[in-house]
Amino acid sequence: MPNYRNYWKEAGYLDEMNAAEAAIAEGRTDELPKYLTDRWLADCTLYGPAARIREGSTNGATPASRPRSWCHSRPTAVR
């Protein structure tokens, strides 16, 4: 989905998303997993041994929680 790829480009994953878009445009969607690098995976998911998952879920680490890719939102007051 283009909106997700644009988000990840802005978050610092330009090379990965450009490679993924080229593969999509050329019909090589079976290659997409190789463009989702370990760096990208580590920054947007909790994965690995159970102890790492438990630690990440209790210390506030959530997908895309690194400073370069964190999105803040605030509730809007209704008047």
N, C-alpha and C positions, 0 to 999 in steps of 0.2 A: 504494500500500500504506500503510495507516494508520500502521504502525510507523515507516516512513521519514518520513512527513509529521510525525509527532509529534517525531521527532528534529530535523528541520529547524526546527520551531517553537521548540524549546528552544535551538537554535543561533542564533536571532535572525531567522528568516524567517517570522514569524507572518502578516504581510499576504499574502505569496506563497502560503503553504500554505492559509490561509483562503479565498483566492480560488480556488485549485485545488480545494479540497473543495466549494465552492459549485458550481463548474462540473461536477464529477463527480456531485453530487447531482441536478443539473438535466439531466443527460445531455448536457452540452456538452463532451465529452471532446476534441473536435477543437480546442477553444480552449486546452487545457492548455499548449502551448508558450509562449504569450504571458505566462503567469504565472510562468514560470521566468526571472526577470530576469537582466540582465547581472551584477548584484552577486552573485546566487546562483551563477550559472555560474562566475564568476571565483573564488569561494571554494571550489567543490567539484570543479573540473576543471582540468587543464592544457590550454589551447587557445591558438590564435593562430599566429603565424609559427613556423617550425621553430626559430629561435634561442631563442625564449621557452620552447618545450617542452624543448629541450636544457638550458637554464639551470635550469628548474624541476625537471627530473628529476635533475640532478646536485647541487642544493643542498638536497635533502630536501623540497622542496615536493611534496606529494601531495594528492589529493582530501581536502577537509575538514581541511586542515592549519592553518588559521588558529586562533589561540588560543581563540576563542569556540566553535569547533565541534570541537575535538580531543578524541578519546576515548582514554584511556590504558587499557591492560589489562596485567595482570601474570600470569605463570604461577602456578599454585597448586601448592604442594608436596603431594605425596602421602605420607601417613605410614603 
